[in-house]
């Protein structure tokens, strides 16, 4: 499934953010929601310099305010240079960018691997942070779910078909409201679907539950559809 709707937002923090009183990137998601935007590109054109705590805080704020994140990787990545030291440094820049993107909660584009060997396809998927389930005993990938180019949450599980036909049957959206994040993820994955969490994503409390889901229970959808669920701590009362 491709992105379910277009999203709009800035790359980095412009003057308008600071004129409105913004001081830190962690405040950007709330500000973007307030002005009606829903996307943000984290700028790392000169390298990722923020630490894990800061990046995670920005990612949690983005999830809480419904902001879709992306990351601008360093400009100076080059894997074709003649100097080995520069090529190896570029690999480190890529790895650190992927690490940062994961903390920020950025979605990931699924690579097209049909026609690739099983080993190569798995390697390419895993390099993007996905896990793989291979269906069939062939040596070559004949189909995949989701399709190449789909944008799904990082760390999702993709299905690779090696000589086995992919089912064309629709998937039925399960009931997710009231479940813990782990339970909801298991239910969605078991139905052939993906989940994007929003809300109280940083809490490990057992009282954090799914409060709402973007697609109603029982709806029949294409395999690989992304369901957005809103989390909340049910132990907190007004």
N, CA, C and O of each residue as an XYZ file, in Angstrom:
952
protein
N       0.845     -1.201      0.000
C       0.000      0.000      0.000
C       0.875      1.244      0.000
O       1.780      1.359      0.826
N       0.625      2.159     -0.896
C       1.321      3.433     -0.886
C       0.720      4.314      0.193
O      -0.302      3.970      0.788
N       1.360      5.462      0.448
C       0.848      6.360      1.474
C      -0.628      6.638      1.237
O      -1.034      6.962      0.121
N      -1.442      6.508      2.305
C      -2.884      6.584      2.148
C      -3.385      7.980      1.825
O      -4.518      8.124      1.365
N      -2.589      9.008      2.048
C      -2.986     10.371      1.702
C      -1.744     11.238      1.639
O      -0.746     10.928      2.289
N      -1.784     12.329      0.865
C      -0.617     13.216      0.841
C      -0.444     13.916      2.176
O      -1.419     14.251      2.849
N       0.798     14.131      2.546
C       1.092     14.844      3.793
C       1.967     16.046      3.466
O       2.726     16.027      2.497
N       1.855     17.089      4.278
C       2.559     18.340      4.007
C       3.219     18.861      5.278
O       2.639     18.814      6.363
N       4.425     19.352      5.122
C       5.130     19.913      6.264
C       6.500     20.414      5.854
O       6.904     20.223      4.707
N       7.216     21.043      6.751
C       8.509     21.642      6.425
C       9.677     20.681      6.578
O       9.562     19.627      7.203
N      10.803     21.070      5.994
C      12.071     20.413      6.252
C      12.828     21.261      7.253
O      13.338     22.327      6.909
N      12.904     20.796      8.485
C      13.567     21.569      9.524
C      12.697     22.689     10.064
O      11.516     22.795      9.732
N      13.297     23.519     10.897
C      12.573     24.601     11.566
C      12.875     25.938     10.891
O      14.004     26.427     10.938
N      11.861     26.516     10.267
C      12.039     27.796      9.615
C      11.833     28.963     10.564
O      11.514     28.776     11.739
N      12.018     30.162     10.046
C      11.851     31.370     10.855
C      10.457     31.462     11.463
O      10.285     31.962     12.575
N       9.459     30.973     10.719
C       8.078     31.076     11.203
C       7.875     30.279     12.484
O       7.092     30.676     13.346
N       8.592     29.131     12.617
C       8.513     28.326     13.838
C       9.049     29.125     15.023
O       8.436     29.158     16.090
N      10.193     29.764     14.826
C      10.798     30.527     15.925
C      10.018     31.800     16.221
O       9.954     32.229     17.374
N       9.424     32.411     15.199
C       8.607     33.607     15.445
C       7.380     33.278     16.289
O       6.866     34.130     17.014
N       6.915     32.026     16.186
C       5.771     31.595     16.993
C       6.179     31.122     18.381
O       5.354     30.594     19.127
N       7.441     31.306     18.728
C       7.898     30.963     20.076
C       8.574     29.617     20.204
O       8.940     29.220     21.310
N       8.751     28.901     19.103
C       9.413     27.606     19.155
C      10.886     27.749     19.486
O      11.555     28.668     19.015
N      11.382     26.834     20.297
C      12.785     26.894     20.704
C      13.528     25.594     20.414
O      14.747     25.606     20.243
N      12.811     24.475     20.356
C      13.442     23.180     20.192
C      12.633     22.324     19.221
O      11.412     22.458     19.134
N      13.319     21.445     18.492
C      12.637     20.584     17.527
C      11.568     19.718     18.172
O      10.583     19.367     17.521
N      11.745     19.369     19.431
C      10.738     18.527     20.089
C       9.386     19.239     20.172
O       8.355     18.590     20.349
N       9.385     20.577     20.045
C       8.140     21.349     20.066
C       7.487     21.435     18.681
O       6.328     21.831     18.560
N       8.240     21.061     17.638
C       7.744     21.232     16.268
C       6.475     20.414     15.974
O       5.562     20.944     15.341
N       6.379     19.154     16.404
C       5.156     18.399     16.084
C       3.875     19.052     16.601
O       2.883     19.115     15.875
N       3.881     19.536     17.834
C       2.680     20.183     18.380
C       2.356     21.444     17.595
O       1.188     21.735     17.336
N       3.380     22.188     17.218
C       3.173     23.417     16.448
C       2.624     23.105     15.056
O       1.737     23.803     14.566
N       3.149     22.062     14.424
C       2.667     21.685     13.098
C       1.198     21.263     13.136
O       0.411     21.628     12.262
N       0.847     20.494     14.154
C      -0.557     20.095     14.288
C      -1.450     21.320     14.452
O      -2.546     21.381     13.894
N      -0.976     22.281     15.214
C      -1.772     23.483     15.482
C      -2.037     24.276     14.206
O      -3.112     24.858     14.061
N      -1.078     24.310     13.279
C      -1.258     25.107     12.070
C      -1.786     24.264     10.897
O      -1.887     24.752      9.772
N      -2.118     23.001     11.170
C      -2.777     22.189     10.155
C      -1.867     21.405      9.229
O      -2.316     20.944      8.180
N      -0.587     21.238      9.590
C       0.324     20.428      8.791
C       0.500     19.059      9.445
O       0.188     18.878     10.623
N       1.006     18.093      8.663
C       1.044     16.732      9.212
C       2.295     15.944      8.842
O       2.294     14.715      8.913
N       3.374     16.644      8.443
C       4.623     15.952      8.123
C       5.805     16.819      8.524
O       5.688     18.039      8.631
N       6.949     16.172      8.747
C       8.153     16.912      9.149
C       9.383     16.135      8.690
O       9.512     14.942      8.966
N      10.286     16.820      7.987
C      11.555     16.210      7.600
C      12.640     16.678      8.564
O      12.936     17.870      8.649
N      13.223     15.741      9.282
C      14.311     16.054     10.209
C      15.582     16.263      9.394
O      15.985     15.394      8.621
N      16.204     17.416      9.572
C      17.359     17.785      8.759
C      18.663     17.245      9.346
O      19.058     17.610     10.454
N      19.320     16.374      8.587
C      20.635     15.865      9.001
C      21.587     15.931      7.809
O      22.434     15.057      7.628
N      21.437     16.982      6.999
C      22.244     17.129      5.800
C      23.732     17.206      6.071
O      24.545     16.868      5.210
N      24.089     17.651      7.266
C      25.506     17.736      7.626
C      25.887     16.679      8.658
O      26.905     16.784      9.343
N      25.035     15.659      8.747
C      25.313     14.560      9.668
C      24.342     14.549     10.842
O      23.772     15.578     11.206
N      24.166     13.371     11.424
C      23.296     13.223     12.594
C      24.116     13.576     13.832
O      25.078     12.885     14.168
N      23.729     14.645     14.500
C      24.487     15.084     15.675
C      23.695     14.913     16.971
O      24.286     14.894     18.051
N      22.385     14.790     16.884
C      21.561     14.642     18.085
C      21.760     13.255     18.683
O      22.092     12.305     17.974
N      21.556     13.148     19.980
C      21.684     11.877     20.675
C      20.386     11.096     20.697
O      19.345     11.576     20.249
N      20.464      9.887     21.224
C      19.306      8.997     21.243
C      18.134      9.600     21.997
O      17.000      9.534     21.524
N      18.383     10.181     23.153
C      17.291     10.729     23.964
C      16.534     11.825     23.219
O      15.304     11.864     23.243
N      17.273     12.714     22.558
C      16.631     13.815     21.832
C      15.833     13.310     20.634
O      14.709     13.751     20.392
N      16.423     12.383     19.891
C      15.735     11.847     18.714
C      14.473     11.093     19.113
O      13.432     11.224     18.468
N      14.572     10.304     20.178
C      13.408      9.549     20.633
C      12.295     10.492     21.085
O      11.118     10.243     20.826
N      12.676     11.575     21.760
C      11.680     12.544     22.234
C      10.945     13.191     21.065
O       9.732     13.391     21.123
N      11.684     13.516     20.004
C      11.050     14.101     18.818
C      10.104     13.084     18.183
O       8.993     13.432     17.784
N      10.544     11.827     18.089
C       9.701     10.787     17.512
C       8.427     10.569     18.305
O       7.359     10.375     17.725
N       8.528     10.598     19.626
C       7.343     10.408     20.470
C       6.391     11.595     20.341
O       5.172     11.422     20.333
N       6.953     12.797     20.240
C       6.109     13.978     20.055
C       5.398     13.921     18.708
O       4.231     14.298     18.601
N       6.099     13.453     17.686
C       5.489     13.338     16.356
C       4.337     12.336     16.373
O       3.279     12.587     15.796
N       4.549     11.204     17.034
C       3.492     10.196     17.119
C       2.286     10.731     17.876
O       1.144     10.483     17.490
N       2.541     11.464     18.952
C       1.452     11.986     19.778
C       0.609     13.010     19.034
O      -0.576     13.167     19.327
N       1.212     13.711     18.067
C       0.495     14.772     17.353
C       0.176     14.409     15.907
O      -0.233     15.266     15.124
N       0.365     13.134     15.553
C      -0.020     12.678     14.220
C       0.830     13.217     13.096
O       0.330     13.434     11.993
N       2.120     13.441     13.356
C       3.024     13.980     12.348
C       3.851     12.862     11.732
O       4.520     12.116     12.448
N       3.810     12.742     10.415
C       4.594     11.714      9.740
C       6.023     12.217      9.556
O       6.250     13.303      9.023
N       6.978     11.413     10.003
C       8.381     11.827     10.005
C       9.157     11.260      8.826
O       8.868     10.169      8.334
N      10.155     12.034      8.382
C      11.165     11.546      7.442
C      12.490     12.181      7.851
O      12.521     13.074      8.698
N      13.571     11.723      7.253
C      14.891     12.232      7.623
C      15.704     12.533      6.373
O      15.773     11.718      5.453
N      16.318     13.706      6.348
C      17.221     14.084      5.254
C      18.613     13.607      5.641
O      19.236     14.162      6.546
N      19.101     12.575      4.954
C      20.417     12.018      5.255
C      21.519     12.983      4.814
O      21.262     13.902      4.037
N      22.741     12.781      5.304
C      23.847     13.682      4.958
C      24.069     13.832      3.453
O      23.919     12.876      2.694
N      24.425     15.039      3.040
C      24.686     15.329      1.634
C      25.924     14.584      1.126
O      25.994     14.214     -0.046
N      26.881     14.370      1.999
C      28.185     13.905      1.541
C      28.317     12.385      1.525
O      29.434     11.873      1.602
N      27.215     11.654      1.428
C      27.303     10.206      1.253
C      27.695      9.894     -0.190
O      27.080     10.398     -1.129
N      28.718      9.063     -0.359
C      29.149      8.640     -1.689
C      29.739      7.237     -1.589
O      30.724      7.008     -0.888
N      29.118      6.310     -2.301
C      29.595      4.925     -2.283
C      30.388      4.582     -3.545
O      30.784      3.433     -3.744
N      30.615      5.578     -4.387
C      31.298      5.309     -5.661
C      32.685      5.942     -5.728
O      33.346      5.880     -6.764
N      33.127      6.548     -4.635
C      34.429      7.204     -4.653
C      35.579      6.209     -4.728
O      35.426      5.036     -4.385
N      36.718      6.688     -5.178
C      37.895      5.832     -5.329
C      38.607      5.586     -4.001
O      39.348      4.615     -3.856
N      38.376      6.467     -3.040
C      39.061      6.359     -1.747
C      38.237      5.488     -0.799
O      37.112      5.836     -0.440
N      38.808      4.359     -0.403
C      38.073      3.402      0.429
C      37.628      4.032      1.750
O      36.524      3.755      2.220
N      38.448      4.852      2.338
C      38.112      5.487      3.616
C      36.815      6.292      3.508
O      35.995      6.288      4.426
N      36.638      6.980      2.382
C      35.424      7.775      2.187
C      34.211      6.875      1.973
O      33.116      7.184      2.443
N      34.403      5.765      1.266
C      33.290      4.836      1.066
C      32.845      4.240      2.402
O      31.648      4.140      2.671
N      33.793      3.850      3.227
C      33.462      3.270      4.523
C      32.789      4.306      5.433
O      31.878      3.983      6.196
N      33.255      5.550      5.338
C      32.625      6.609      6.127
C      31.184      6.819      5.681
O      30.304      7.080      6.502
N      30.947      6.704      4.378
C      29.589      6.862      3.857
C      28.668      5.775      4.396
O      27.511      6.042      4.719
N      29.178      4.552      4.493
C      28.380      3.459      5.053
C      28.003      3.780      6.495
O      26.877      3.518      6.918
N      28.933      4.343      7.242
C      28.635      4.737      8.625
C      27.571      5.832      8.668
O      26.700      5.818      9.538
N      27.640      6.790      7.721
C      26.623      7.843      7.669
C      25.246      7.234      7.414
O      24.259      7.642      8.026
N      25.183      6.255      6.507
C      23.911      5.603      6.198
C      23.380      4.868      7.416
O      22.199      4.975      7.749
N      24.247      4.126      8.077
C      23.827      3.380      9.263
C      23.306      4.317     10.353
O      22.290      4.043     10.991
N      24.017      5.419     10.555
C      23.575      6.345     11.596
C      22.263      7.025     11.204
O      21.424      7.305     12.061
N      22.090      7.290      9.912
C      20.837      7.885      9.448
C      19.664      6.934      9.677
O      18.589      7.361     10.099
N      19.873      5.640      9.397
C      18.827      4.655      9.626
C      18.504      4.542     11.114
O      17.342      4.423     11.502
N      19.541      4.582     11.934
C      19.360      4.558     13.395
C      18.526      5.745     13.846
O      17.598      5.594     14.640
N      18.853      6.918     13.341
C      18.109      8.119     13.714
C      16.671      8.059     13.212
O      15.742      8.420     13.934
N      16.491      7.605     11.982
C      15.143      7.525     11.406
C      14.257      6.595     12.224
O      13.074      6.868     12.426
N      14.838      5.500     12.692
C      14.066      4.567     13.519
C      13.623      5.229     14.812
O      12.470      5.078     15.218
N      14.521      5.963     15.468
C      14.168      6.650     16.713
C      13.110      7.718     16.473
O      12.262      7.969     17.329
N      13.167      8.341     15.308
C      12.200      9.389     14.972
C      10.840      8.821     14.579
O       9.863      9.561     14.463
N      10.782      7.511     14.374
C       9.517      6.899     13.969
C       9.212      7.091     12.499
O       8.053      7.041     12.088
N      10.254      7.311     11.700
C      10.039      7.530     10.269
C       9.593      6.239      9.588
O      10.080      5.155      9.910
N       8.667      6.368      8.650
C       8.260      5.221      7.852
C       9.371      4.876      6.859
O      10.274      5.677      6.616
N       9.290      3.680      6.292
C      10.337      3.200      5.395
C       9.721      2.705      4.087
O       8.664      2.075      4.092
N      10.379      2.991      2.982
C       9.910      2.525      1.676
C      10.384      1.095      1.439
O      11.566      0.786      1.591
N       9.456      0.238      1.069
C       9.769     -1.171      0.812
C      10.456     -1.293     -0.542
O       9.925     -0.796     -1.536
N      11.624     -1.938     -0.616
C      12.280     -2.100     -1.909
C      11.592     -3.147     -2.776
O      10.963     -4.072     -2.261
N      11.711     -3.000     -4.085
C      11.173     -3.974     -5.038
C      12.203     -5.087     -5.196
O      13.327     -4.828     -5.627
N      11.837     -6.325     -4.854
C      12.810     -7.416     -4.884
C      12.359     -8.584     -5.762
O      13.028     -9.617     -5.786
N      11.249     -8.448     -6.480
C      10.803     -9.533     -7.360
C      11.870     -9.783     -8.435
O      12.338     -8.855     -9.096
N      12.237    -11.050     -8.591
C      13.289    -11.417     -9.527
C      14.640    -11.591     -8.862
O      15.568    -12.128     -9.467
N      14.761    -11.140     -7.620
C      16.015    -11.289     -6.875
C      16.087    -12.683     -6.252
O      15.067    -13.350     -6.077
N      17.293    -13.108     -5.925
C      17.432    -14.355     -5.187
C      16.873    -14.157     -3.783
O      16.778    -13.032     -3.291
N      16.507    -15.262     -3.150
C      15.961    -15.173     -1.800
C      16.970    -14.513     -0.860
O      16.606    -13.659     -0.052
N      18.225    -14.910     -0.969
C      19.256    -14.365     -0.084
C      19.427    -12.869     -0.287
O      19.527    -12.115      0.681
N      19.461    -12.434     -1.552
C      19.637    -11.008     -1.839
C      18.423    -10.207     -1.387
O      18.564     -9.114     -0.838
N      17.229    -10.751     -1.619
C      16.001    -10.056     -1.219
C      15.952     -9.884      0.295
O      15.625     -8.805      0.791
N      16.272    -10.936      1.021
C      16.275    -10.851      2.489
C      17.298     -9.823      2.964
O      17.032     -9.047      3.882
N      18.462     -9.827      2.335
C      19.509     -8.881      2.727
C      19.055     -7.437      2.508
O      19.300     -6.572      3.348
N      18.395     -7.180      1.381
C      17.941     -5.826      1.079
C      16.834     -5.390      2.046
O      16.819     -4.246      2.500
N      15.918     -6.296      2.358
C      14.854     -5.970      3.300
C      15.419     -5.698      4.690
O      15.050     -4.724      5.346
N      16.316     -6.570      5.124
C      16.872     -6.424      6.469
C      17.729     -5.169      6.590
O      17.834     -4.588      7.670
N      18.347     -4.750      5.477
C      19.138     -3.520      5.514
C      18.261     -2.294      5.728
O      18.747     -1.253      6.171
N      16.944     -2.410      5.410
C      15.992     -1.330      5.640
C      15.336     -1.435      7.021
O      14.517     -0.593      7.392
N      15.704     -2.477      7.781
C      15.129     -2.631      9.105
C      13.917     -3.535      9.163
O      13.307     -3.676     10.223
N      13.548     -4.158      8.036
C      12.394     -5.056      8.012
C      12.806     -6.470      8.397
O      13.963     -6.855      8.230
N      11.853     -7.240      8.914
C      12.036     -8.670      9.051
C      11.306     -9.329      7.891
O      10.432     -8.717      7.276
N      11.662    -10.582      7.587
C      11.104    -11.247      6.414
C      10.521    -12.607      6.766
O      11.033    -13.323      7.626
N       9.444    -12.941      6.080
C       8.883    -14.288      6.102
C       8.870    -14.772      4.656
O       8.235    -14.160      3.798
N       9.572    -15.874      4.388
C       9.645    -16.414      3.034
C       8.645    -17.553      2.909
O       8.657    -18.495      3.701
N       7.777    -17.458      1.903
C       6.771    -18.485      1.639
C       7.138    -19.185      0.336
O       7.233    -18.540     -0.708
N       7.344    -20.497      0.389
C       7.742    -21.245     -0.801
C       9.182    -21.700     -0.694
O       9.943    -21.221      0.147
N       9.544    -22.635     -1.561
C      10.882    -23.230     -1.502
C      11.735    -22.898     -2.714
O      12.767    -23.532     -2.935
N      11.322    -21.918     -3.499
C      12.087    -21.547     -4.686
C      13.344    -20.764     -4.345
O      13.574    -20.402     -3.191
N      14.151    -20.509     -5.362
C      15.392    -19.749     -5.173
C      15.234    -18.277     -5.527
O      16.097    -17.460     -5.209
N      14.119    -17.940     -6.193
C      13.910    -16.580     -6.686
C      12.589    -16.023     -6.156
O      11.601    -16.750     -6.048
N      12.578    -14.749     -5.833
C      11.363    -14.108     -5.341
C      10.420    -13.843     -6.512
O      10.787    -13.191     -7.490
N       9.201    -14.360     -6.394
C       8.211    -14.211     -7.472
C       7.114    -13.207     -7.135
O       6.370    -12.783     -8.018
N       7.009    -12.819     -5.850
C       6.027    -11.814     -5.441
C       6.374    -11.348     -4.038
O       7.219    -11.942     -3.369
N       5.721    -10.288     -3.599
C       6.006     -9.755     -2.270
C       4.807     -8.996     -1.747
O       4.003     -8.459     -2.509
N       4.704     -8.962     -0.408
C       3.687     -8.159      0.286
C       4.366     -7.419      1.432
O       4.976     -8.051      2.294
N       4.271     -6.083      1.456
C       3.622     -5.238      0.460
C       4.489     -5.059     -0.790
O       5.641     -5.490     -0.840
N       3.902     -4.415     -1.783
C       4.603     -4.206     -3.050
C       5.774     -3.249     -2.876
O       5.807     -2.444     -1.944
N       6.721     -3.350     -3.777
C       7.827     -2.411     -3.778
C       7.309     -0.987     -3.938
O       6.422     -0.725     -4.750
N       7.866     -0.082     -3.162
C       7.415      1.310     -3.195
C       6.419      1.649     -2.112
O       6.147      2.823     -1.866
N       5.862      0.624     -1.452
C       4.934      0.889     -0.355
C       5.679      1.547      0.802
O       6.858      1.273      1.030
N       4.987      2.406      1.520
C       5.579      3.104      2.667
C       4.909      2.581      3.921
O       3.712      2.782      4.127
N       5.688      1.904      4.763
C       5.134      1.263      5.955
C       6.014      1.581      7.157
O       7.153      2.016      6.991
N       5.497      1.368      8.371
C       6.306      1.628      9.563
C       7.576      0.791      9.586
O       7.580     -0.360      9.149
N       8.655      1.378     10.098
C       9.906      0.646     10.233
C       9.748     -0.570     11.137
O       8.860     -0.609     11.988
N      10.596     -1.544     10.951
C      10.612     -2.795     11.708
C       9.428     -3.710     11.389
O       9.223     -4.711     12.076
N       8.659     -3.385     10.371
C       7.536     -4.253     10.001
C       8.061     -5.542      9.376
O       9.217     -5.624      8.963
N       7.185     -6.547      9.315
C       7.529     -7.825      8.693
C       6.939     -7.869      7.292
O       5.746     -7.630      7.107
N       7.766     -8.172      6.316
C       7.299     -8.295      4.937
C       7.271     -9.769      4.553
O       7.999    -10.583      5.121
N       6.423    -10.103      3.586
C       6.302    -11.481      3.127
C       6.881    -11.581      1.730
O       6.506    -10.823      0.835
N       7.798    -12.521      1.546
C       8.418    -12.769      0.245
C       7.964    -14.136     -0.258
O       8.043    -15.128      0.466
N       7.492    -14.181     -1.497
C       7.015    -15.430     -2.082
C       8.069    -15.973     -3.046
O       8.498    -15.291     -3.977
N       8.470    -17.213     -2.797
C       9.498    -17.852     -3.621
C       8.882    -19.036     -4.354
O       9.030    -20.183     -3.933
N       8.187    -18.749     -5.457
C       7.584    -19.801     -6.257
C       6.169    -20.166     -5.855
O       5.537    -21.001     -6.503
N       5.665    -19.556     -4.800
C       4.300    -19.801     -4.341
C       3.430    -18.606     -4.706
O       3.840    -17.459     -4.533
N       2.226    -18.877     -5.212
C       1.331    -17.785     -5.588
C       0.869    -17.005     -4.361
O       0.558    -17.583     -3.319
N       0.831    -15.686     -4.506
C       0.332    -14.834     -3.424
C      -1.186    -14.829     -3.451
O      -1.802    -14.704     -4.510
N      -1.772    -14.963     -2.292
C      -3.227    -14.942     -2.201
C      -3.754    -13.563     -2.582
O      -3.176    -12.540     -2.215
N      -4.860    -13.551     -3.321
C      -5.492    -12.284     -3.701
C      -6.680    -11.962     -2.793
O      -7.386    -10.976     -3.005
N      -6.889    -12.798     -1.788
C      -8.016    -12.586     -0.873
C      -7.800    -11.320     -0.049
O      -6.672    -10.982      0.309
N      -8.894    -10.630      0.245
C      -8.823     -9.442      1.089
C      -8.581     -9.868      2.543
O      -8.887    -10.994      2.936
N      -8.033     -8.951      3.319
C      -7.805     -9.189      4.745
C      -8.879     -8.463      5.552
O      -9.284     -7.354      5.205
N      -9.325     -9.087      6.611
C     -10.350     -8.479      7.450
C      -9.680     -7.797      8.635
O      -8.887     -8.413      9.347
N     -10.003     -6.522      8.845
C      -9.403     -5.746      9.937
C      -9.908     -6.291     11.279
O     -11.116     -6.395     11.492
N      -8.985     -6.637     12.177
C      -9.399     -7.167     13.474
C      -9.800     -6.066     14.452
O      -9.534     -4.886     14.225
N     -10.441     -6.473     15.539
C     -10.784     -5.542     16.613
C      -9.511     -5.247     17.405
O      -8.885     -6.167     17.933
N      -9.127     -3.989     17.491
C      -7.879     -3.600     18.155
C      -8.110     -2.755     19.401
O      -7.239     -2.687     20.269
N      -9.251     -2.122     19.500
C      -9.518     -1.218     20.632
C      -9.514     -1.999     21.945
O     -10.146     -3.047     22.072
N      -8.787     -1.459     22.906
C      -8.687     -2.098     24.212
C      -7.475     -2.993     24.362
O      -7.157     -3.424     25.471
N      -6.793     -3.279     23.263
C      -5.624     -4.144     23.326
C      -4.370     -3.345     23.704
O      -4.306     -2.132     23.508
N      -3.379     -4.052     24.247
C      -2.084     -3.442     24.476
C      -1.401     -3.272     23.125
O      -1.820     -3.899     22.152
N      -0.354     -2.436     23.033
C       0.350     -2.295     21.752
C       0.840     -3.632     21.208
O       0.736     -3.886     20.008
N       1.369     -4.482     22.071
C       1.863     -5.776     21.632
C       0.730     -6.647     21.102
O       0.870     -7.286     20.059
N      -0.380     -6.674     21.809
C      -1.529     -7.469     21.377
C      -2.078     -6.961     20.046
O      -2.434     -7.747     19.169
N      -2.140     -5.648     19.908
C      -2.659     -5.059     18.666
C      -1.744     -5.379     17.495
O      -2.214     -5.699     16.403
N      -0.443     -5.293     17.721
C       0.518     -5.583     16.665
C       0.419     -7.042     16.231
O       0.467     -7.349     15.040
N       0.278     -7.946     17.216
C       0.153     -9.371     16.910
C      -1.111     -9.647     16.105
O      -1.087    -10.414     15.142
N      -2.218     -9.018     16.503
C      -3.486     -9.222     15.804
C      -3.424     -8.704     14.373
O      -3.903     -9.362     13.450
N      -2.835     -7.527     14.189
C      -2.744     -6.944     12.852
C      -1.822     -7.761     11.955
O      -2.149     -8.040     10.802
N      -0.667     -8.140     12.497
C       0.285     -8.934     11.715
C      -0.331    -10.264     11.306
O      -0.152    -10.724     10.178
N      -1.061    -10.877     12.240
C      -1.709    -12.146     11.939
C      -2.753    -12.028     10.844
O      -3.049    -13.006     10.157
N      -3.311    -10.837     10.678
C      -4.320    -10.599      9.636
C      -3.700    -10.117      8.325
O      -4.414     -9.842      7.361
N      -2.348    -10.013      8.292
C      -1.680     -9.559      7.071
C      -1.631     -8.055      6.921
O      -1.496     -7.540      5.811
N      -1.742     -7.336      8.051
C      -1.804     -5.871      8.029
C      -0.665     -5.283      8.847
O       0.041     -5.998      9.559
N      -0.497     -3.971      8.735
C       0.541     -3.276      9.474
C      -0.087     -2.223     10.383
O      -1.195     -1.743     10.143
N       0.653     -1.880     11.429
C       0.156     -0.891     12.385
C       1.115      0.286     12.478
O       2.335      0.122     12.506
N       0.527      1.478     12.524
C       1.290      2.683     12.854
C       0.723      3.213     14.166
O      -0.456      3.557     14.238
N       1.555      3.280     15.204
C       1.094      3.741     16.508
C       1.188      5.256     16.607
O       2.109      5.868     16.066
N       0.239      5.845     17.292
C       0.284      7.270     17.622
C      -0.191      7.417     19.058
O      -0.865      6.540     19.598
N       0.168      8.534     19.664
C      -0.244      8.751     21.050
C       0.853      8.394     22.021
O       2.011      8.744     21.794
N       0.521      7.704     23.102
C       1.449      7.434     24.198
C       2.382      6.288     23.850
O       2.346      5.234     24.485
N       3.224      6.497     22.830
C       4.063      5.402     22.346
C       5.286      5.149     23.215
O       5.889      4.080     23.129
N       5.659      6.102     24.040
C       6.882      5.937     24.820
C       6.669      5.273     26.166
O       7.642      4.987     26.863
N       5.454      5.023     26.547
C       5.189      4.456     27.858
C       5.208      2.939     27.826
O       4.688      2.324     26.895
N       5.812      2.331     28.853
C       5.829      0.877     28.966
C       4.745      0.395     29.917
O       4.682     -0.797     30.218
N       3.900      1.280     30.393
C       2.862      0.925     31.359
C       1.904     -0.096     30.769
O       1.537     -0.016     29.596
N       1.501     -1.061     31.597
C       0.543     -2.072     31.152
C      -0.843     -1.488     30.942
O      -1.723     -2.145     30.387
N      -1.037     -0.252     31.387
C      -2.350      0.379     31.226
C      -2.484      1.124     29.903
O      -3.542      1.685     29.618
N      -1.425      1.139     29.091
C      -1.504      1.771     27.769
C      -2.263      0.837     26.831
O      -1.880     -0.316     26.632
N      -3.345      1.360     26.262
C      -4.216      0.554     25.402
C      -4.565      1.313     24.125
O      -4.382      2.527     24.036
N      -5.063      0.584     23.153
C      -5.547      1.197     21.918
C      -6.898      1.853     22.192
O      -7.831      1.197     22.654
N      -6.995      3.145     21.906
C      -8.229      3.895     22.132
C      -9.085      3.984     20.869
O     -10.312      4.058     20.944
N      -8.432      3.975     19.721
C      -9.180      4.056     18.464
C      -8.345      3.471     17.348
O      -7.126      3.355     17.474
N      -8.997      3.097     16.247
C      -8.297      2.576     15.078
C      -8.855      3.245     13.836
O     -10.050      3.524     13.752
N      -7.965      3.503     12.857
C      -8.350      4.307     11.695
C      -9.267      3.572     10.726
O      -9.989      4.205      9.956
N      -9.244      2.246     10.757
C     -10.109      1.453      9.880
C     -10.966      0.557     10.765
O     -10.451     -0.154     11.629
N     -12.239      0.596     10.549
C     -13.186     -0.096     11.422
C     -13.018     -1.616     11.367
O     -12.724     -2.196     10.321
N     -13.213     -2.228     12.518
C     -13.174     -3.688     12.620
C     -14.120     -4.323     11.593
O     -15.242     -3.860     11.388
N     -13.641     -5.383     10.959
C     -14.465     -6.109     10.007
C     -14.353     -5.620      8.573
O     -14.826     -6.289      7.654
N     -13.732     -4.456      8.366
C     -13.556     -3.941      7.012
C     -12.589     -4.829      6.233
O     -11.564     -5.246      6.773
N     -12.901     -5.120      4.981
C     -12.016     -5.920      4.150
C     -11.105     -4.996      3.343
O     -11.573     -4.113      2.624
N      -9.793     -5.216      3.476
C      -8.803     -4.342      2.843
C      -7.729     -5.193      2.170
O      -7.659     -6.405      2.372
N      -6.900     -4.539      1.370
C      -5.788     -5.228      0.723
C      -4.744     -5.637      1.764
O      -4.542     -4.939      2.758
N      -4.086     -6.771      1.527
C      -2.985     -7.182      2.397
C      -1.916     -6.099      2.409
O      -1.618     -5.505      1.373
N      -1.349     -5.846      3.559
C      -0.309     -4.829      3.672
C      -0.823     -3.438      3.972
O      -0.038     -2.492      4.037
N      -2.135     -3.291      4.157
C      -2.703     -1.991      4.510
C      -2.210     -1.580      5.901
O      -2.065     -2.414      6.795
N      -1.957     -0.282      6.063
C      -1.496      0.249      7.346
C      -2.681      0.813      8.132
O      -3.429      1.649      7.628
N      -2.840      0.351      9.357
C      -3.885      0.852     10.251
C      -3.219      1.742     11.299
O      -2.279      1.315     11.969
N      -3.696      2.962     11.440
C      -3.182      3.853     12.479
C      -4.035      3.692     13.733
O      -5.259      3.802     13.675
N      -3.387      3.434     14.860
C      -4.114      3.290     16.119
C      -3.638      4.355     17.100
O      -2.453      4.686     17.151
N      -4.566      4.879     17.867
C      -4.267      5.872     18.882
C      -4.144      5.191     20.229
O      -5.066      4.509     20.678
N      -2.984      5.381     20.881
C      -2.755      4.795     22.190
C      -3.017      5.806     23.287
O      -2.893      7.012     23.074
N      -3.375      5.321     24.447
C      -3.567      6.187     25.603
C      -3.396      5.406     26.886
O      -3.628      4.198     26.930
N      -2.988      6.104     27.928
C      -2.806      5.468     29.241
C      -4.159      5.493     29.954
O      -4.625      6.550     30.379
N      -4.775      4.334     30.080
C      -6.128      4.263     30.651
C      -6.145      4.453     32.162
O      -7.214      4.533     32.769
N      -4.948      4.525     32.778
C      -4.906      4.751     34.219
C      -4.995      6.234     34.556
O      -5.181      6.607     35.714
N      -4.859      7.087     33.518
C      -4.899      8.539     33.725
C      -6.336      9.026     33.575
O      -6.973      8.782     32.550
N      -6.834      9.698     34.568
C      -8.181     10.257     34.510
C      -8.136     11.759     34.718
O      -7.212     12.281     35.342
N      -9.135     12.451     34.195
C      -9.191     13.914     34.329
C      -9.491     14.297     35.769
O      -9.579     15.483     36.086
